[in-house]
């Protein structure tokens, strides 16, 4: 019986997990979707941020990460049953983290192209204010 329950739990996680990859645009970032900016503080200071985005670093400046700590912080801002988006500089880190979160059952949108693409398209970021 415990094995059956475990299999059902694993299957349910994959069944309800959702991941979308969307080209970043001003329309997307102003649509009202909650955005988690996983870049580093120096990146936030350099370019600014999407208005109302939540700064929550995943990889530090040396490429290290603490998944457990990130998940604890993330869960203060999002829930598994409501879609939210991740953004980074170019979309590479957000793609990797989106995959991870999707496998954990989150409904996540990876903003392809990241802040670099968004700024190139004419978006004016909000200055980072810690």
Secondary structure, DSSP 8 states (H G I E B T S, - for coil): -HHHHHHHHHHHHHHH-EEEEEE--HHHHTTT-EEEE-S-HHHHHHH-B-TT-EE--SB-TTS-B-HHHHHHHHTTT--TTS-EEEE-SSSHHHHHHHHHHHHTT-EEEEEETHHHHHHHTT---B----
